[in-house]
Amino acid sequence: MIKNHEDITMPEKLLTRKEAAEFLGIAENTLAVWACTKRYDLPMVKIGKLIRYKLSDLIKFIDQHQQ
């Protein structure tokens, strides 16, 4: 049982494919292709038919793929 508000951690906001693509500066369809072909190991969250991306995963992806 939660005794006070300090025990509650807020879940990270999930971005839509469109929002994630805008954040990365790429086309929305590019993310769809990457997901289908598994070209990059970019984690995504599936909720039923919905695809969402964690902001922290996108930031980590950018850090790992900078040249």
C-alpha positions as CSV (number, residue, x, y, z in Angstrom):
1,M,0.0,0.0,0.0
2,I,1.2,3.5,-0.8
3,K,1.5,5.6,2.3
4,N,2.5,8.9,0.8
5,H,3.1,10.7,-2.5
6,E,6.8,10.1,-2.2
7,D,6.3,6.4,-2.9
8,I,4.7,7.2,-6.3
9,T,7.0,7.5,-9.3
10,M,5.5,9.1,-12.4
11,P,5.8,7.0,-15.5
12,E,7.8,8.4,-18.3
13,K,5.8,10.1,-21.0
14,L,5.4,8.0,-24.1
15,L,5.7,9.7,-27.5
16,T,3.8,8.8,-30.6
17,R,5.6,7.7,-33.7
18,K,5.0,11.2,-35.2
19,E,6.4,12.9,-32.1
20,A,9.4,10.6,-31.9
21,A,10.1,11.2,-35.6
22,E,9.9,15.0,-35.1
23,F,12.3,14.7,-32.1
24,L,14.8,12.7,-34.1
25,G,14.4,14.9,-37.2
26,I,13.4,12.1,-39.5
27,A,10.2,11.1,-41.4
28,E,7.5,9.2,-39.5
29,N,7.7,6.5,-42.2
30,T,11.4,6.0,-41.5
31,L,10.6,4.9,-37.9
32,A,8.0,2.5,-39.3
33,V,10.6,1.0,-41.7
34,W,13.2,0.7,-38.9
35,A,10.7,-1.1,-36.8
36,C,9.7,-3.6,-39.6
37,T,13.3,-4.2,-40.7
38,K,14.8,-4.0,-37.2
39,R,17.5,-1.9,-38.8
40,Y,18.3,-0.2,-35.5
41,D,17.8,-1.4,-32.0
42,L,15.4,1.4,-31.1
43,P,13.2,0.2,-28.2
44,M,9.5,0.8,-28.6
45,V,6.5,0.1,-26.4
46,K,3.5,-1.7,-28.0
47,I,0.1,-1.2,-26.4
48,G,-2.3,-3.2,-28.5
49,K,-1.8,-1.8,-32.0
50,L,-0.3,1.4,-30.8
51,I,3.5,2.0,-30.9
52,R,5.1,4.5,-28.5
53,Y,8.6,5.6,-27.7
54,K,10.2,6.6,-24.4
55,L,12.0,10.0,-24.6
56,S,14.9,8.5,-22.6
57,D,15.3,5.8,-25.3
58,L,15.3,8.3,-28.1
59,I,18.0,10.4,-26.3
60,K,20.1,7.3,-25.7
61,F,19.7,6.3,-29.4
62,I,20.9,9.8,-30.5
63,D,23.9,9.5,-28.1
64,Q,24.8,6.1,-29.5
65,H,24.5,7.1,-33.2
66,Q,26.3,10.4,-33.2
67,Q,29.3,10.6,-35.5
